[in-house]
Amino acid sequence: MTDAVDSHPGERGDLWKDPFLFEIYNSHRDVFREAQSRIVQRVLDSYISTDGMIAEIGSGAGHLYSLMPESYRQRVLGIEGTSTFATMQKKKFPESNVVIGNAYSLPIADDSVKAVLSYSVYDTLQDLDKAVSETSRILQKGGKFIHFLDLQPNFGMLVKEIPYDQIPFPCYKNGAFDRFVLIKREDYQNRIRPRLDPRKVMLFDLYVGDPVNTFGYLEANKSFAVLHDIADTTTNFPDVDKIETPAIKDKFRDKLVKELKAKGFKIVNESDVVETMDVTPNEAHKKNFGKNLFEGDIGELWTKYDSSIPAGKVREKSTLQVVVAEKQ
């Protein structure tokens, strides 16, 4: 297992809306395009009726749109809050129907759509309660809400739930950011900070002062070695109490499900959906010279060479977290 890559930063102001960062994410997604498309089609075929309007919240530059079969694309109205991304989508897909709007005030009439779709978007919303209420408003009774997640959830909304007296330090599993280790602020000040390498004190103070944006800045600049060092350093104090949180992807799923249930939705599915395919290499695969196995699992990416894969093919193994709910 090699080349673990951390995806989707925490809440970093508007950094996650940066087109440059967005294209970095898409370069990762491109190596899973066939497998992700198969998952999306399977889910849509299972839960969405063959007629009626579909709204996609946070349509971005059209990634989810590109994964849909043509029969669904014709019915989709994309809602995108950033004009830059809406323009990018129209350039890539001139036939697409996309308008400017946001998840808290959708430009759609009450009870007017058969389905609401979203792809790695609801994890970025700081007011999930308001967004789910608005989703419910536009859905017809019996309509479906489907959220796909392929990147590590944006953890800004989750950090808000952590008490101020606890600092959420990053924790890595299999080389990728996965969860937090919580350390009491007083323990950092009294037991960790005095024992740090003096060259690290300023960085740790910055992190403790603003964990979300400091993490986001380091990740956006691909300073993964620094983030791993922060994580490793905090684990090297056995006399300091630490609380390990659940995996962030599970924490987000539980929060989304809770909000949906609170608004009267029935949860139809909450699972990780996996697809493995051997495909002809595309340009994204070819950029990973010597690699023919691409495995993605909610924010983690591994690439390597596997001699069992047929010549002239690459293997995509993609996992998407899927939440499906029905308006009652």
N, C-alpha and C positions, 0 to 999 in steps of 0.2 A: 504494500500500500504506500503510495507516494504522492507528493504534490498536493497535500491537503490545502484547500483554499477556503478562507472564511468569507461568507457572503452576507449581504444585507447588514449595514451598520445599525447602531442604535439611533435614537432620535437625535439628529445633529442639526438643529435649526432646519434649513431648507437644503442641506447637502444632498439628501436622498432624491431631491428633484433636479440635481445637476445633470444635464444631458451627457457630460463626459462620464460621470459615474454610472449613469444609466446604460451607456454603451458597454462599459466594462461588465456589468451584469449580463447584458445580452450576449457578450462574447462567451460567457460561461453557458448560457442557455442554449446557444446555437449547437453545442455538441450533444444536446439531448432533444433536438427538435422533433425527430421522428417518434421517439418514445413518448415525449410529452403530448404530441398531437394524438397519439393512440389513446393515451389516458383521457384526455379532454373529450375526444369523441365518444369513448365508452361511457363516461359519466353523463354527458349531455343526452346521449341516446337512452340512458336508463331513467332519467328524471325529468326531462323537458318534453312537453307536448309538441306536436308537429306544426302548430300554428301559433300565432300571437306574437306580440312585440317582446323583445328581449332587451334589457338595459344592462350595459356593462359599466360598472362604476370604476373610475380610475383607469381608463383604457390606455393611457400612456402612448407609446409609439406604435401600438397595435400588436403586441406579442400574443395575447390571448386570441385576438382576432385572427392572427396568422395560423393558429393551431386548430381553428374550427373548420369543419366541412362547409362547403359553399351553401348548403341548405340552411345553416344557422346564420352565416354571415349576412344573408339578405334581410334578416329580421332584427339585426342588432343596432341599437342606438348607443354609441359610445359617449360617456360623460367623462370629460377630462378637465381637471382644474388648472392645468398649465398650458398656455397657448403654444409654447415651444413644442411640447409633446404632441399636441393636437395637430400642429403643422407637420411634424415629422410623420405622424400616422397618415395624414392625407397624401403626403408625398410618396410614401411606400405603398399605400392602398387608396388610390384616387376614388374608388367606388365606395369606400367606407363612409358611414354616416356618423360623424362625431361633432359634438357641440361642447362649448365651455360650460362647466358647472362644477359643483362640489358635492361631496357626500352628505353634507349637512343641510343642503337646500337644493334638491334636485329639480331641474326644469322639466318635470314630468307630472302629469295629472294624477290625482288619487286613483287607486285601484285600476290602473290602466295597463300594467305589464304582466306577462305570464311568468317571467323569470328575471331574476337579477343575478348577474355573474360578476365575479371580481377575481383578480389574479395578483396575489401578494400585495394587497392594498389595505385591507381592513386592519392589518397589523401596524400600519403607519398612522392610523387615526387616533388622535389624542382623546377625542370624545366618542368612544365607541357606542355609548348609550344613545347619543343623539343620532349617530349614523345608522344604527339598527332601527331606530324609530322611523327615520326617513325611508329606509328600505321597506319597512312594513307599510308605510303610507302608500307607496306607489304600486305595491304588489296586489294583484287580485287574490281573493280567497282561493286557497289551493295552489297558489303560485309558489315557485321554488326559488330559494336563495342558495347559490352555490359559490363557495369560496375555495380557490386553489392557492396553495402556498408552496413555493419551491425554494425560496431563500430563507435564511435564518430570520425569524421575526424581528422586526424593529422593536427594540426593547424599551423605548422611551415610555410607553404607556404602562409597562410593567414595573419600571423603576419607581414610578409615582406611588406604587403601593408598598414600597419598602420603607419602614420607619426611618426618620432622619438620623437616628442614633446608630444606624447600621450602614456600612459602606459596602456596595456591591462590587467586589473585585471579580474580574473574568476568571472563568474556569474552563479548561480545555479538555475535551475527550477525543481521542483518536486524532489529535492534532488540530481540531477545529473548535472554535468557541461554541460552547454548548449550554452553559448555565452560569450562575453566579456562586461565589462563596461570600457569605455575609460576615463581616467582622465589625465589632462594635467600634464606634468612633473613638471612644476613650482608650480602647486597646491599641488602636493605631497610634494615637498621640503618645501614650505612655510606655508601650511595650514594643512597638514595631519601629516607629520613626527614629527613636534614639539609636537603634541598632542597624539602621540602613547604611549602606555605603554612601558617604557624603555626596558622591556624584549623582546619586539617585534621588536624593531628598526633594529637589525641586520638582522633578517629574512626578513623584508620588504625591506631593502636595497639590500639584495641578489636578491630578486624577481625583484625589479625595475631595477637592473643592468643587469639581464638576465632572463626575464619572461619565455621564452620558456623552457630553460633547468632546471630552478628552479622548474617550474610546473611539468615538466617531472620527475625530480628526486623525488619530493614528491609523485607523483602519483605512480611511480614505486615501492616505498617503502610503499605504501598503507597509506600514511599520509593524509587521506581524512579530518580528523578533522582539521588539520593545514590549508589545502586549504579552507575549509569552513570558518575558522576563518578569513583568509585573505579577503575572499569575504564579510563576514558579517561586518568586521571592516571598509572596504572602503565605505560601504553603510550607515554607521552611522555618516557621515559628511554631513548634509543636505545643508550646505553653500558652498559645493564644486560641481562645475558643472560636470555632468556625462553624457556620451553618451552610450546608450545601443546598441550594434551591433545586426544585424539579427542572428538567430540561425546558429551555425557553419555548421551544415549539409546542410542548405539552401545556405549558402555562398559558400561552396565547390561545390555543385551541379551547382550553377549559374556560377562559374568559369570554371568548366569542360565543361558545355554547350557552354559557350562563346568561349573557345578554339576550341572546335569541329566545331562550326559554322565558325570560322575564317579560318579553314583548309578545308572548303567546304563540311563538313558533313551536312546531313539533320537529324534533331532530330526527332526520331520516337516515343520516349517515355521518359518522365522524371517524375517519380512518386514514391510514397512509396507503396510497395506491401505487403499486410498483409495475413497471413495464420494462422488459428486456428485449432488445431487438438487435440483430446483425444487419447493418446497413452499408451502403456504398459511402465512402468518406466524402464529407462536404468540406468546404474551405476551412471551417473552424477546426475540424478534425485534423486536417493537413498541417495546420499551424503547430500542432503538438507532435513534432517529428519523433518517430519511433514509438509512438503510443497508439494502441488500438483498442484499449478498454477504458471507457468513460463511465464513472459511477457517481451519481449525485443523490444525496439524501438530505433534503431540507437544510440547505446552507453548507453542506460539505461536498467537496469535489475531489475525487481521486482519479488519477490517470496512470496507466502503466501499460506494459506490453504483456500480452498473453498469447503464448504459442498455440493454444488450442483454437483460437479464432481463425476462421477460414481466410485464406489469402485474398487480398483485395477488399476485405470487409473490416468494419470496426463495430464494436459492441457498445450500445448505449443501455445503461441501466439507470432509469430515473425513478425517483420516488417523489410523489406530490402528496401533501396533506390536503385532504378534501373534507369539507364540512358542507352538508346539504340539509336545509331546513325548509319546512312547508308552512305557509301562513294559514292559520286556522280561522 
